[in-house]
Amino acid sequence: MRPIVALTLLVLPLLAAAQDPHSYARSERVATTHLHLDLEADFDARSLRGFAELTLDWRDPRARTLELDTRDLTIERVLALYEDTGWVPARHALAARAPLPQWRPARFSVGPRDPMRGSALSIALRGQPAKVRIHYRTAPGATGLQWLTPAQTLSGAKPFMFSQSQAIHARSWAPLQDTPAVRFPFTARIVAPDGLRVVMGANNDPAQDGRGGWRFVMPQPIPSYLLAIAIGELAHREVGPRTTIWAEPGRLDAAAAEFADTEAMIAAAEVLYGPYRWGRYDLLILPPSFPYGGMENPRLSFITPTVLAGDRSLVSLIAHELAHSWSGNLVTNATWADFWLNEGFTTYVENRIVESLYGTDRALMEERVGQVELLEEMRELAPHLQSLVPGKVDEDPDAVFSGVPYQKGAWFLRTLEQRVGRATFDPFLRGWFDQHAFESTRTDDFVAYLRENLLAKLPEAMPETELAQWIHQPGVPASARKAQAARLEAIDALRARWLAGGVAPADFGASSWTTQEWLHFLNALGDSPSVAQLEALDAAFRLSQARNSEIAFRWYIAGIRAGYAPVREPLEQFLSTVGRRKFVAPLFGELAKRSADKAWATALYAKIRERYHPVTQAAVDTALGIKAG
């Protein structure tokens, strides 16, 4: 069986390596080595307009066509920079013969629109130019941008715009090779209305005033999904030698207090995995419609305000986005089928940072909560979505998003760590980051590294059959060991007694519970509590007024399942003001299970849909059975 297992692990990724199924780009023929953006933001038209200039590395001497990814872009013209050789005028005879670079029009065509991939921009070229420049404008409904009216911002005074390029949405606001297999540094000049500041996932100089456009440099090569921009009324404050918080003025104080430990997190990660290689680690706190908890854009992580709990209980999200500075940003998945190389590694590193700063108990509780939630989620996931490398590699990354690459990937790495010990595993993992820095990698690359650098010396740590189970089979292998957290086991016992009527909420002793204990308590309620039990719980702990978004989300789920009417008003307020997909889509999905709840949810969604980012809209449309378009 050993040769057969090895063949399965190695051949499948190799078959996918030739062409990213989510991109039209053919980077084996020509690859982008630098991007320059020159754009102007028009809030009235909800559009960016200008040009993208791509510097090219021609890898195939026969290639004469450049294929780029676009989605709903209007391409106005394309120019190519050729180095023509010709005689200079006689008055410059001493210069003799010299190359004269010239921008010349290039023929192009935009292909039919695919619902997932968008449209291919095919540029026919005479020879192999050093650069191409594409003049274009974005559509008002670009899937990678959200334009907010002043009423949708904290102050209500000025508009706001932000991007979300992961997974394949960069193509909706720039024509490029939108595949993580291609990395490039970039520069940019962005013109915005007076009174608004532009920030990007690049160097953000607080001294800039925007005259002549806001200018940016990202010297390290990044994949396209890490291309990021935001424009709005922003203030800033330094909270460490390498960290500035950017936020709407009314959120700045709370954000600076919540994320005061950021420098300590960076230092803890550096001890484990080597130097931070991106210069600065700034944070941008976005409006509540941001669809994710965070986005790890290098030099400027985008962060949801839903983690501003007031007690730093949710700052593991910052640890997660910071961990991406090694896993994901430094070493990147080459295709979205290898997504676990980004998120599984990052979830593992996040937990190690949390342990270093906040102690073993908290790290174990967070790990256990994640594992329990993964096992619960897998009960409703199709088998092909439960493996680290999905059985189908060409599905829309947004449509198949789940906790599998995050929690199962981290569980796999934790299993290796437990079996070989940290003294062996930590140098092994750091070596992976060091040896593949600023590269895009595939699962077979990691498997080869694992075999050579760990399993060759300690084969008993992971038999080949078990390795195949982790990577290519559904579920979690029976050999996996769950994290043990004594405080959460006590919560299990208490919950069982309460559901059986053996203890009242007033006797829980919950005044000292951490967020993780509350999440564990609420996660396993299922359909068991009665309305009377939830009413008593709410009276004791005012959960319907919870400020902690993670606790509130789980409480609303419990209330919907039990038909607990008092949850309806705060739930409506929550859904109307928070656009984080992790919360919004499951809540609407739970409401859709009962006809009366679904009717209420559908009516509410019709009123508030435009407040959500396109990524969240698509997820809720699916949850409510609403057909796109």
C-alpha positions in Angstrom: 0.0 0.0 0.0 2.9 2.4 0.6 3.7 3.2 -3.1 0.0 3.6 -3.8 -0.4 6.1 -1.0 2.6 8.1 -2.1 1.3 8.2 -5.6 -2.0 9.6 -4.4 -0.3 12.3 -2.3 2.0 13.5 -5.1 0.2 13.0 -8.4 -3.1 14.9 -7.7 -1.4 18.3 -7.0 0.9 17.8 -9.9 -2.0 17.4 -12.3 -3.4 20.7 -11.1 -0.1 22.5 -11.2 -0.2 23.3 -14.9 -3.2 25.6 -14.7 -4.9 27.2 -11.8 -8.6 26.3 -12.3 -9.7 29.7 -10.9 -7.6 31.8 -13.3 -7.2 32.4 -17.0 -3.6 33.3 -16.5 -0.9 31.1 -18.0 2.0 32.1 -15.8 4.2 29.3 -17.2 4.3 31.4 -20.4 4.5 34.9 -19.0 4.4 36.2 -15.4 3.9 39.6 -13.8 7.0 40.8 -11.9 5.7 44.3 -10.9 2.4 46.1 -10.8 1.7 49.8 -10.8 -1.8 51.2 -10.2 -2.7 54.8 -11.1 -6.4 55.2 -10.2 -8.9 57.9 -9.2 -11.9 57.1 -6.9 -15.3 58.4 -8.0 -17.7 57.9 -5.1 -20.7 59.2 -7.1 -20.1 56.6 -9.8 -18.9 54.0 -7.2 -15.9 53.3 -9.5 -12.2 53.3 -9.7 -10.8 54.6 -13.0 -7.3 54.8 -14.4 -4.7 52.2 -15.5 -2.8 49.2 -14.3 0.8 48.8 -15.6 2.3 45.2 -15.5 5.9 44.5 -15.9 6.3 41.1 -17.6 8.7 38.1 -17.5 8.3 36.2 -20.7 9.1 32.5 -19.9 8.1 31.0 -23.2 9.9 32.5 -26.2 7.0 31.6 -28.5 4.3 33.3 -26.4 2.7 36.3 -28.0 -0.5 36.6 -26.0 -1.1 37.8 -22.4 -4.1 36.4 -20.6 -5.4 38.4 -17.6 -8.3 37.9 -15.2 -11.1 40.5 -15.1 -14.6 40.6 -13.7 -17.0 43.3 -15.0 -14.2 45.7 -15.8 -14.7 48.1 -18.7 -11.4 48.0 -20.7 -10.9 51.2 -22.5 -7.5 50.7 -24.2 -4.3 48.7 -23.9 -0.8 49.9 -24.6 2.4 47.8 -24.8 6.0 49.1 -24.2 8.3 47.9 -26.9 12.0 48.6 -27.2 12.4 49.4 -30.8 15.9 49.9 -32.3 16.5 52.8 -34.7 18.9 55.5 -35.7 18.9 58.6 -33.6 18.9 62.1 -35.3 22.2 63.3 -36.8 22.7 65.9 -34.0 23.0 63.0 -31.6 25.4 60.9 -33.7 27.7 60.4 -30.8 25.0 58.4 -29.2 25.0 56.1 -32.2 22.4 53.4 -32.3 20.1 53.3 -29.2 16.9 51.6 -28.1 13.9 53.8 -28.1 11.1 52.4 -25.8 7.7 53.3 -27.2 4.1 52.7 -25.9 2.0 51.4 -28.8 -1.6 50.3 -28.9 -2.2 46.6 -28.5 -5.2 44.6 -29.8 -7.3 43.0 -27.0 -10.5 41.1 -26.5 -12.7 40.4 -23.5 -14.1 36.9 -23.4 -17.5 35.8 -22.2 -18.3 36.1 -18.5 -18.0 32.9 -16.5 -20.0 33.1 -13.2 -17.0 32.2 -11.1 -13.9 33.3 -13.1 -15.2 36.4 -14.7 -13.8 37.2 -18.2 -10.5 36.6 -19.8 -8.7 39.7 -21.1 -6.6 38.5 -24.1 -4.0 40.9 -25.3 -2.4 40.1 -28.7 1.1 41.4 -28.8 3.8 42.0 -31.4 6.8 40.3 -29.8 7.3 40.3 -26.1 7.0 43.8 -24.6 8.5 44.6 -21.3 5.3 46.2 -20.0 1.6 46.5 -20.8 -0.7 49.3 -19.6 -4.4 48.6 -19.3 -6.7 51.6 -19.0 -10.0 50.6 -17.4 -12.8 51.4 -15.0 -14.5 49.2 -12.4 -18.2 48.5 -12.2 -20.4 49.9 -9.4 -21.1 46.4 -8.3 -17.5 45.2 -8.3 -17.4 42.1 -6.1 -14.0 43.1 -4.5 -15.1 46.6 -3.5 -17.7 48.0 -1.2 -18.8 51.6 -1.4 -20.5 52.9 1.8 -22.6 56.0 2.0 -22.0 58.5 4.8 -25.0 57.0 6.6 -23.2 53.6 6.7 -20.2 55.0 8.5 -19.7 55.7 12.2 -19.7 59.5 12.0 -22.3 59.7 9.3 -20.3 62.5 7.7 -18.3 61.0 4.8 -18.4 58.0 2.5 -16.0 55.0 2.8 -14.7 52.4 0.4 -12.7 49.2 1.0 -11.6 46.2 -0.9 -11.7 42.5 -0.2 -9.6 40.7 -2.9 -9.5 37.1 -1.4 -10.1 34.7 -2.9 -10.6 35.7 -6.5 -12.0 39.2 -6.3 -8.9 41.3 -7.1 -9.8 40.8 -10.8 -13.0 42.9 -10.2 -10.9 46.1 -9.4 -7.7 45.5 -11.4 -6.9 43.5 -14.6 -4.1 41.1 -13.5 -3.0 37.5 -13.1 -5.4 36.7 -10.3 -3.7 33.5 -9.1 -1.7 33.0 -5.9 0.9 31.2 -8.0 2.1 34.7 -9.2 3.7 37.1 -6.8 4.8 40.7 -7.5 5.8 43.9 -5.7 3.7 47.0 -6.5 3.5 50.7 -6.4 0.4 52.9 -6.6 -0.9 56.5 -7.0 -4.5 56.9 -5.9 -6.5 60.1 -6.2 -9.4 60.5 -3.8 -11.9 63.3 -2.9 -10.7 66.0 -0.5 -11.1 65.1 3.2 -10.7 61.4 2.6 -7.5 59.4 3.3 -6.3 56.5 1.2 -4.5 53.5 2.8 -3.2 50.4 1.1 -1.6 47.1 2.0 1.8 48.8 1.6 3.7 51.6 3.3 1.3 54.1 4.8 3.1 57.3 5.6 1.0 59.3 8.1 2.7 62.5 6.9 1.2 62.2 3.4 -1.4 64.8 2.6 -2.7 63.4 -0.7 -1.7 66.3 -2.9 -1.1 65.0 -6.3 -2.4 61.6 -5.2 -1.7 59.2 -2.4 1.5 57.2 -3.1 2.4 53.7 -2.0 5.2 51.2 -2.3 5.0 47.5 -1.5 8.6 46.2 -1.9 8.0 42.6 -1.1 6.3 40.4 -3.7 2.7 39.5 -2.9 0.0 37.4 -4.6 -3.0 39.3 -6.0 -5.4 38.3 -3.3 -3.4 40.4 -0.8 -3.9 43.6 -2.9 -5.8 46.0 -0.6 -7.1 49.5 -0.6 -9.4 51.6 1.7 -10.6 55.2 1.4 -12.4 57.1 4.1 -12.3 59.4 7.1 -9.4 57.8 9.0 -7.4 58.8 12.0 -4.3 57.0 13.3 -2.4 56.2 16.5 0.9 54.4 17.1 0.5 51.5 19.6 4.0 50.1 19.2 7.3 50.6 17.4 6.0 48.7 14.4 2.2 49.2 14.7 -0.1 52.0 13.9 -3.9 51.7 14.3 -6.0 53.3 11.5 -9.7 53.7 12.2 -12.7 56.0 11.9 -12.0 58.7 14.5 -14.9 57.5 16.8 -13.4 54.0 17.0 -9.7 54.9 17.4 -9.6 55.0 21.3 -11.3 51.6 21.7 -9.2 50.0 19.0 -5.9 51.3 20.4 -6.8 50.0 23.9 -8.0 46.6 22.6 -4.9 45.9 20.5 -2.3 47.3 22.8 -0.6 43.8 22.9 0.2 43.8 19.2 4.0 44.3 19.6 4.2 41.6 22.2 2.4 39.3 19.7 5.0 40.1 17.0 7.9 39.5 19.4 6.3 36.1 20.5 5.9 35.0 16.9 9.5 36.0 16.1 10.9 33.9 18.9 9.1 30.9 17.4 9.3 31.4 13.7 12.0 33.9 12.8 12.1 37.6 12.0 9.1 39.6 10.9 10.0 40.4 7.3 7.4 43.0 6.3 8.7 46.1 8.0 5.5 47.3 9.7 2.4 45.6 11.0 -0.4 48.2 11.0 -4.1 47.5 11.6 -7.1 49.1 9.8 -10.4 48.8 11.7 -13.1 48.8 9.1 -16.8 49.6 9.3 -19.0 46.7 10.4 -20.0 45.6 6.9 -16.5 44.1 6.4 -17.4 40.5 5.5 -14.6 38.8 7.4 -13.0 38.8 10.9 -9.8 40.0 9.4 -7.8 40.0 6.2 -4.0 39.6 6.4 -3.0 42.2 3.9 0.7 42.7 4.4 1.7 45.8 6.3 -2.0 46.6 6.9 -4.3 43.9 8.2 -8.0 44.7 7.8 -9.9 44.0 11.0 -13.6 43.8 11.8 -14.9 46.1 14.6 -16.8 43.0 16.0 -13.7 42.0 17.9 -13.8 45.2 20.0 -15.2 43.4 23.0 -13.6 45.9 25.5 -11.7 43.2 27.4 -9.2 41.8 24.8 -11.0 38.5 24.9 -11.2 38.3 21.1 -7.7 39.4 20.2 -6.7 35.9 19.1 -8.0 37.2 15.7 -5.1 39.7 15.7 -2.8 36.8 16.5 -4.3 34.9 13.6 -3.8 37.8 11.1 -0.3 38.4 12.4 0.5 34.7 12.0 -0.3 35.0 8.3 2.9 37.1 8.1 4.6 33.8 8.1 2.0 31.3 6.8 0.1 32.7 3.8 1.9 35.9 3.2 5.5 34.7 3.4 4.7 31.1 2.2 1.6 31.1 0.1 -0.8 28.5 -1.2 -0.2 28.2 -5.0 -3.9 27.4 -5.7 -7.0 27.6 -3.6 -7.1 23.8 -3.5 -4.1 24.2 -1.2 -5.8 26.7 1.1 -5.0 24.7 4.2 -1.4 25.6 3.7 -2.4 29.2 4.5 -5.1 28.7 7.1 -4.2 25.5 8.9 -0.7 26.7 9.5 -1.9 30.1 10.6 -4.5 28.7 13.0 -1.8 26.6 14.6 0.7 29.5 14.8 -2.1 31.7 16.2 -2.7 29.3 19.1 1.0 29.2 19.9 1.1 33.0 20.1 -2.0 33.0 22.3 -0.3 30.4 24.6 2.9 32.5 24.8 1.0 35.7 25.8 -2.1 34.5 27.7 -1.2 31.1 29.0 -1.8 27.4 28.4 -5.3 27.3 29.8 -6.6 29.9 27.3 -4.8 28.3 24.4 -6.2 24.9 25.2 -9.7 26.3 25.6 -9.5 28.1 22.2 -8.1 24.9 20.6 -10.8 22.8 22.0 -13.6 25.2 21.0 -12.3 25.2 17.5 -12.1 21.4 17.3 -15.6 20.9 18.7 -17.0 23.5 16.2 -15.2 21.7 13.3 -16.7 18.3 14.2 -20.1 19.9 14.4 -19.7 21.7 11.1 -18.5 18.5 9.4 -21.8 16.8 10.1 -23.4 19.0 7.4 -20.5 19.2 4.9 -20.2 17.1 1.8 -17.5 14.5 2.1 -15.3 16.0 -0.6 -15.2 19.3 1.4 -13.9 17.6 4.5 -10.4 16.8 3.2 -7.5 19.2 3.4 -7.2 19.0 -0.4 -10.8 19.1 -1.7 -11.9 16.3 -3.9 -13.1 19.0 -6.4 -10.5 21.6 -7.1 -12.5 23.9 -9.4 -15.3 25.0 -7.2 -15.8 28.7 -6.3 -13.6 29.3 -3.2 -16.3 31.5 -1.6 -19.0 28.9 -2.1 -17.1 26.1 -0.4 -15.6 28.2 2.5 -15.5 26.2 5.8 -13.6 25.7 8.9 -11.9 22.6 7.5 -8.7 24.2 6.2 -8.4 26.2 9.4 -9.2 23.7 12.2 -8.4 20.4 10.6 -5.2 21.8 9.2 -4.2 23.0 12.6 -5.2 19.7 14.2 -2.9 17.9 11.8 0.0 20.1 12.7 -0.7 19.8 16.4 -0.7 16.0 16.0 2.7 16.1 14.5 3.9 18.4 17.2 2.5 16.1 19.9 4.3 13.0 18.5 7.7 14.5 17.9 7.8 17.1 20.6 8.2 20.9 20.3 12.0 20.7 20.5 11.9 18.9 17.1 8.7 20.4 15.6 9.4 24.1 16.1 12.7 24.1 14.1 10.9 21.9 11.5 8.2 24.5 11.0 10.5 27.4 11.1 12.6 25.7 8.4 9.5 25.4 6.2 9.0 29.2 6.4 12.6 30.0 5.9 13.2 27.7 3.0 10.0 28.8 1.1 10.0 32.5 2.0 8.2 34.6 -0.7 7.2 31.5 -2.6 3.9 29.9 -3.6 3.7 26.3 -2.7 1.5 23.3 -3.1 0.5 20.5 -0.8 2.9 18.1 -2.5 5.7 20.6 -1.7 4.9 20.3 2.0 4.5 16.6 1.9 7.9 16.3 0.3 9.4 18.6 3.0 7.7 16.7 5.8 9.0 13.3 4.5 12.6 14.6 4.1 12.9 16.7 7.2 10.8 14.9 9.8 9.4 11.5 8.8 12.7 10.2 7.3 14.1 10.5 10.9 10.9 9.7 12.8 8.7 7.5 10.5 6.6 6.4 13.5 5.3 10.0 13.9 3.0 9.7 11.0 2.5 6.4 8.9 1.8 7.0 5.3 -1.8 5.6 5.5 -2.6 8.2 8.3 -0.9 11.0 6.3 -3.2 10.2 3.4 -6.2 10.2 5.8 -5.4 13.7 7.0 -4.9 15.2 3.6 -7.3 13.3 1.2 -10.0 11.7 3.3 -13.1 13.2 4.9 -13.5 13.7 8.6 -10.8 13.6 11.2 -8.7 10.5 11.7 -9.6 8.4 14.7 -6.1 8.7 15.9 -6.5 12.4 16.4 -6.3 13.5 20.1 -8.7 16.2 21.2 -7.4 19.1 23.2 -8.1 18.7 26.9 -9.3 21.7 28.9 -10.4 20.9 32.5 -12.4 24.1 32.7 -14.4 23.2 29.6 -15.1 19.7 30.9 -16.6 21.3 34.0 -18.8 23.4 31.7 -20.0 20.2 30.0 -21.0 18.8 33.3 -22.8 22.0 34.4 -24.6 22.3 31.1 -25.9 18.7 31.4 -27.2 19.4 34.9 -28.9 22.6 33.9 -30.7 21.0 30.9 -31.9 18.2 33.2 -33.2 20.8 35.7 -30.6 20.1 38.3 -29.2 23.6 38.7 -30.4 27.1 38.2 -28.5 29.8 36.2 -28.1 31.8 39.4 -25.9 29.0 40.8 -23.6 28.6 37.8 -20.8 30.7 39.3 -20.4 32.2 35.8 -19.2 35.6 36.9 -15.6 34.5 36.3 -16.3 32.7 33.0 -14.0 33.6 30.1 -15.3 34.1 26.6 -14.1 30.7 25.7 -16.2 29.1 28.5 -19.3 30.9 27.3 -18.7 29.8 23.7 -18.3 26.2 24.8 -21.4 26.4 26.9 -23.6 27.8 24.1 -22.1 25.7 21.3 -23.5 22.5 22.6 -27.0 23.6 23.5 -28.4 22.3 20.3 -32.3 22.1 20.3 -32.4 21.0 24.0 -33.3 24.2 26.0 -36.9 25.2 26.4 -38.1 28.7 26.1 -38.4 28.9 29.9 -34.8 27.8 30.4 -33.5 30.4 27.9 -35.7 33.0 29.7 -34.0 32.2 33.0 -30.6 32.2 31.4 -31.2 35.6 29.8 -32.6 37.0 33.1 -29.4 35.9 34.9 -26.8 37.0 32.4 -28.5 39.5 30.0 -27.3 37.5 27.0 -29.7 39.2 24.6 -27.7 42.4 25.3 -24.3 40.8 25.0 -21.6 43.2 23.7 -19.3 40.3 22.8 -20.2 39.5 19.2 -19.1 35.8 19.5 -21.3 35.2 22.5 -24.2 37.2 21.0 -24.0 35.2 17.7 -24.3 31.8 19.5 -27.0 33.1 21.8 -29.1 34.2 18.8 -28.7 30.8 17.3 -30.0 29.2 20.5 -32.9 31.7 20.6 -33.9 31.0 17.0 -33.9 27.3 17.6 -36.0 27.5 20.7 -38.4 30.1 19.4 -37.4 32.5 22.1 -39.3 35.7 21.1 -37.2 38.2 23.1 -34.2 37.5 21.0 -35.9 38.8 17.8 -35.4 42.6 18.5 -31.6 42.4 19.3 -31.2 39.9 16.5 -32.7 42.4 14.0 -30.4 45.1 15.3 -27.4 42.8 15.0 -28.2 41.7 11.5 -28.8 45.3 10.5 -25.5 46.6 11.7 -23.0 43.7 11.3 -21.9 42.4 7.9 -19.4 39.7 9.0 -20.3 36.6 6.9 -19.3 34.2 9.7 -22.2 35.6 11.7 -24.7 36.8 9.2 -25.0 33.8 6.9 -25.5 31.1 9.6 -28.1 33.3 11.3 -30.1 33.7 8.2 -29.6 30.0 7.5 -31.0 29.1 10.9 -34.0 31.4 10.3 -34.6 29.7 7.0 -35.3 26.3 8.6 -38.8 27.4 9.8 -41.4 29.0 7.5 -42.4 31.8 9.9 -38.8 32.7 10.7 -37.9 32.5 7.0 -40.7 35.0 6.1 -39.5 37.4 8.7 -35.8 37.0 7.7 -36.6 37.4 4.0 -38.5 40.6 4.6 -35.6 41.9 6.8 -33.0 41.0 4.3 -34.8 42.8 1.5 -34.4 46.0 3.6 -30.8 45.6 4.6 -29.2 43.6 1.8 -27.4 46.7 0.3 -25.6 47.2 3.6 -23.7 44.0 3.1 -20.5 43.3 1.2 -21.1 41.3 -2.1 -19.4 38.3 -0.4 -21.9 38.3 2.4 -24.8 39.0 0.0 -23.9 35.9 -2.0 -23.7 33.7 1.2 -27.1 35.0 2.5 -28.7 34.6 -0.9 -27.7 30.9 -0.8 -28.9 30.5 2.8 -32.3 31.9 2.0 -32.6 30.2 -1.4 -32.6 33.4 -3.4 -31.4 33.1 -6.9 -28.7 35.5 -8.0 -29.6 38.2 -10.4 
